Structure formats: C-alpha cells, structure tokens
Amino acid sequence: MSFVKVSFGLFVSLLILGCVHSNGDTYLASKHPDINYEFLGVPLLFSGYGSSVPITSSLSLTAAHVAILGYDEVIAYHPHCDIAIIETNNAGLDVQNTGLVYQGEPVFTYGVDASGNVLTSEGKYFLDLKFINLGKYAECPLSITDAPIQGGMSGGAAINNSGELVGIITAIANQKSTRLTSGEVLDIERMSIFVSTAYIKPWLESEIALYNESLDLP
C-alpha cells in the first residue's frame, strides 16, 4: 500500500481547528470536482455550512467537526483524525478516486461558499506534522499546504495534479504561533491543513465494506 510522503518527528504546538476564517484569496471554480454543501445547525454568521466530497453513490467524506453539526447521518468517525463518513445522495455526481501527492507538488483546494458556489485555490504540499496539543487528534498526521482556504471549505477536497483526491480539508493553522517543539517557526507563507486520504485508506475501505454489508450490497 502506498502512502503520502511524510516527514515525521516534527511536532507543533498550536492549531486553530475548523475553517472559521480565511488565510488567503480563493476564487470561484470554473471547473471542479463535485462538492456537496453541508448545512450546519449553527447560524450562517458563524460559518454555519461546510463541504463534503462524494466517494460512493451514497457516501461522502467530510471533516468530523462538520459532520457533528450537520444533518446527514454519520456512518463513522475516524478514531483519531478530524474525518467522518456521512450518508448522502450522490446520484448523478462524480465520485472521487484517491491518489497521492509528494513534497513540492501542486495541491488544489475545493470547497463551498455560503451560496453553495465551489471555491478553489492552488498551492503546494509541504509535509505532514503531528499537532501535540490537539487532544484526541494529536496522533493524526496532518498535511500542510500553502493553498488558501476559508470558512465553509472544511470537509472539502485537496486534489493533486492528476485530479485525484489526496485529502480532506480540516483546518487553518495560526502561522505566527505554530512552532516546532524546538521553537523553530516553519517558513511557510500560510498553513492550510488536510488529512491525507492515503493515511485513512485502510479505515475508509473497512467502513465502506461494513456499510455495504449492512445494505447487503456486493
């Protein structure tokens, strides 16, 4: 099994969890993968919406903090990543094939705005880190890209240059306050966070199989 190239042994001390603001310019996407709009049970003033990515005709991936507040049935939460599988009607939508991204390669982010339009931005993938102050998520490697994201894009897609899903957007790190345990500041213009689909692949395949079994699907 192949995994995203990572750099372990690097740990940071601060993360703002959830895409609650913007860390750069995003643009309306003229061409984009299918992204679902997830209405949340909080006011729109407080970014009461998120995104999800179709992975089968009836299942989507999103951020766990989106799934908790959303109205779709949650099929499974990842045991130590901010990721959830939700049941959605993806009839007529293209499901995303997963792939890999390596250090220095392009990453394109996609997620929705308040009106349901799909936003996008472009950056590159840097490395994976573990955020030691993140409670139950502290053991989940988080992938760093400088592609801008904004509120509502949580649960959206990180896509590689081949159009494959390489991660699910989950957060924005505070670039000024985030440091390695050595005290070193990472020399990255902005720090958008996604969880690698390669990392969660064994869990994802297992949960999809259990779901299909519950419906007596092949």
Secondary structure, DSSP 8 states (H G I E B T S, - for coil): --------S-EES--EES--S-SS--EE-SS----EEEEBSS-GGG--EEEEEE-SSSEEEEEHHHHHHBSS-EEEE-SSSSEEEEE---TTS----B----TT-EEEEEEE-TTS-EEEEEEEEEEEEEETTSGGGTTS-EEEE-S---TT-TT-EEE-TTS-EEEEEEEEE-TTT-BBTTS-B---S-EEEEEEHHHHHHHHHHHHHHHHHHTT--
